[in-house]
Amino acid sequence: MEKVEVGEVFTITDENNEEQEVEVMAALTLDDTEYIAVSFVEDLREETQEDIDLFFMKLDEDGDFSAIESDEEFDKVSSAFDERMGGN
């Protein structure tokens, strides 16, 4: 996959095997791994800024985005995104 840009919309398959459109809200590289924060497009259209849920994904070795598996990695990525997005 090519470098993902903020604002880009793509489709993921959720745990119920349903396709969902997500929009990239932020991207960063941490410890040589690319991560993105995404939100469901449907939520972005309907919710206020405070109600938007962000989900973090990482670029795997195959060039696809996948879920973050460990709590430790999630906490590290979540903190890095909080700093980047909250520091504006």
N, C-alpha and C positions, 0 to 999 in steps of 0.2 A: 504494500500500500504506500502511496506517496505521502509526503508530509501533509498532515491534516491542518486545515486552517480554521480559526475561530469563526463561527457562523455557518460552517459547512453542515449540511444535513445528510444523514445516511440512515439506513435501516438496519436494525439489529433484531435478532430473534430472542424473545425472552424465555424464561423457564417453562412457560406454558406452550412453547412452540408457536407463539403468535408474533407477527412482525410488528415492530414499533419504530416510528421515525424519531430519531434523536438529533439534537442540534449541539454542536461543539460550543461550549461556553468558555473554555480555557484549555490551554495545552502547555505542558512543561516537560523538561527532561531532568530526571533525577537519577543519579548513579548510573548514567549511560542507558537508561530506559525511558522511552517516551510514554507519557501519560496524558490522558485527556479527561476533562470533566464535561459530562453531557447531561442534558435534560430532555425529557420527552417533549416533542414539538407541541403536542396537544396541551400539555400543562403550560407551556410558555404562552400559548394563545389565551388561555382561560384564567390563569392564576396571577395574583399580585406577586411582586418581587420576593416578598417574605415567604410565600407558599411554594416556591419552586424547589423541587428536589433535585440535587445534583448526584450523579453517579460517576464513579471513577473507573476508568478502564486503562489497560496498559497494552502496548504494542508487543506482541510475542515474537518468537524467533521466526515464525512463518510470515510475519508481516501483517497479521490480523490483530484486531483489538479483542482482548479477552478480559474477563472479570479478574479482579485482584483477589487472590486466594487467602492470604494470611492476614490476621488482624494487625500484626506488626507492620506489614507493608502498607495496609490501608491507612493506619494511623499516621505513618510517615508521609504518605502522599496527601492525605487530607490536610495535615498541618501545612505542607508546602503550598497547596492551593489556597488555603485560608490566608496565608501570608501574602501571596501574590494578589488575590482578589480583594482582600480586605485592606491592603496597603494603598489602594488608589485614592 
